[in-house]
Amino acid sequence: MKKFLKKIICISLISFYFFQVEKVQGIVPYYYLPTIKNLQKQSLFIGKNAYQLLYFGQNEESLNLAKLAVKINKRDEKLWLILAEAQLANKLYKKALNSLNKAEKINSNISEIYFAKSNIYLKISQQKKAKSALEKGIKIEPNNHKAIFQLGNILLMEKNYLGAINLFDKSLKIKPNFWQAINNKGLAYFEENNINLSIKLFKEAILIEENAEPLLGLASSIRIKDINLAIQLAKKALAKDPKYVNYDYRKEQLWGEKLQASTEILLQNEQLQKEVILAKSKINISS
């Protein structure tokens, strides 16, 4: 009897539930349809989150969010730029270029598109395209000292030292304490055999930022004139950044053949062997 009553009660409740649902659905047929503005806001919110994840090094998660943002809103060039950055962080260079091309179609007057393209072209060793993209970006934003500096670096790669120096000077007119440009002028002048000017520039860069690069550059420049001071500077440089003991790393930093040769001679000095071995061991541990 109890079981029978339980079944009746259960059936009654179920039928009441469905009846109520049907009744409500019949009275209020409501569906939420988000507006275009709401979708755009949501896509921008997701895009910002994707960008923040990039900042914290969560590259895969950032890429997934950036893809979602673009799916929601394909007409916002900012979202394509964020997606390109996420793709670049994940080493998806061709896809990143494709995203930047789409951003350019939406709005071709954004300098960041061309600066980002240049960065990717450099990573895939297409210097001419990198140079062209930078030039387009600088036309839009002529006072971007970092972009002008980067264009100078490309000329440095091409061994157009005087052209590179001219661009570094333009960059320094915009930002006088930009030590990287001062340092790279020193690199260029060394290859032009103007060692005295290189020494002056490396010293000037060190006064702004006591970085390993100008320290070792100065050490290599004064190697013949003052070996004792050169050794002291080299020790300090290797302590600050052991990677500068490596020829290939210095080449990545655009050191020319003449400065490289002088540095190799300096690093063979007996008084530096302890520091050289220690620097190499630190590189091996980190890699």
Helices and strands as residue ranges (DSSP letters): H 2-27, H 36-55, H 59-72, H 77-89, H 93-106, H 111-123, H 127-140, H 145-157, H 161-174, H 179-191, H 195-208, H 212-221, H 227-240, G 242-245, H 247-252, H 257-267, G 270-272, H 273-286
